[in-house]
Structures are given as C-alpha cells and as structure tokens.
Amino acid sequence: MFKNKSYIGISLIILIFGIYAVPKIVERIKSGDVVKGNRLDNVGLKGSKDSAKLLTIGPAPQFELTNQDNVKISNESFKGKVYVLEFFFTTCPSICPKMNLSMLEIEKTFFGNPNFGIVSITIDPAHDTAQVLKDHAKLLGVKSSNWHFLTGDKTTIMDLSNKGFNLYAGENAKVNGGFEHSGLFALIDKDGKIRCRKDEFGNPILYYDGLDKKGVRDIQQDIKILLEE
C-alpha cells in the first residue's frame, strides 16, 4: 500500500515537472537559446565578414613616437596592418591593470600574425622613458614584437589623445597616479582608418571598451574581420 502511494507521489512529481518544464524547453529551442556560456560566446571569433558590418570613422591621426627599444614608430610602421591603440601610463593604479589584461588577451589571440599590432602610448612620458616601458613590457609578459609601447613629447601625446583620437587624457593631482584617461581602445585598419561596429541602436560605437569583457570580445571579432579584408 505504501509502495503504491510512493509510486503515485513520484508520478505526480514527474507530471508536474513535465507541465512546468517542457513548454520552457520547447520555447528555448525555438529561440535558439538552449545553451548559453563561454563556449557559444567564443564561436564569434570564428565568424565571417558578415558577423558585423564595420563602419569607417575616418583616418587615424598621424604620429611618430619612440618605442621601448628606442626605435621611431609612426603610422607608416603599420601600413598594411590592423592594429589596436590605447593611451595609458605604467604607474596607473586604477584602470590600466585591467586594460593591460585585456590587451594581453588580444595579443594572445592574434600572436604570430605579422599583419596585426598593438600600440600603447604613455601619457606620462616624463616617467615612462623607453627603458621604463621596456621593463613594463617584460613585467607584463609581452611576447609579440608587434606590440609597441610609445613615449615622446608630452604636449604632442596629449594633443594626439584629446584632439587626434578624441580619447580623453589629462593630469589631475586629486586622483591616484596624477593622471586620468579613457579606458577605450581604437581599432585601425590596413589603410590607416579608424573602424568600429554599431551599437544595439544602430549608432557607431567609435571605440571599444577595454575594461569590459564584451568590448574585448567585440574588438577581437572585428580585428579578425579586418585581417580578412
């Protein structure tokens, strides 16, 4: 008798679960939303040119600065290459460590590709000499010979950041480190033009968020698209 009641109870639980769960499973299958997570998110890196329609913002501003090996680097150094550009400083106690991790992830994804490069321009050139930048690159574990840490004249760099790329950078004695700046990455194509995707409302994002996982994933997808053009 007790066994019969147990069977009835189990059957009732299974029936209730079926009534509740099956419609939801069917709905998720119809919407293609059955599986979510890193495995599917990463598939985007294997996408084709059709995975995003990239916009051309305009030509990247001209620059010529000195890298960590005391070599002059300019726009011409990246002719025919896709590259990502940021402004930072080595003693930054706030957002730079996160930006560094994002760039290291991008470097790892495209490591060994001669048509891809990274440009990190210091906004504190008085401290960040070529040797300091070289030590910083070593500390980060940078492996790519196409990742250039650049320094030079302070006014030139600030103008390049604020007036050239419109990526904010400035001095502020009230904040830790004495400088503040944008955490955004610029994406430049093989023709030296700034490129970007549209946001969910159809507006150009202009730059990619180097502090956000989605921003890093988006720029990786779009680098791949530009490398295939």
Secondary structure, 3 states (H helix, E strand, C coil): CHHHHHHHHHHHHHHHHHHHHHHHHHHHHHHCCCCCCHHHHHHHHHCCHHHCCCEEEEECCCCEEECCCCCEEEHHHHCCCEEEEEEECCCCCCCHHHHHHHHHHHHHHCCCCCCEEEEEEECCCCCCCHHHHHHHHHHHCCCCCCEEEEECCHHHHHHHHHHHCCCCEEECCCCCCCEEECCEEEEECCCCEEEECECCCCCECCCEECCCHHHHHHHHHHHHHHHHC
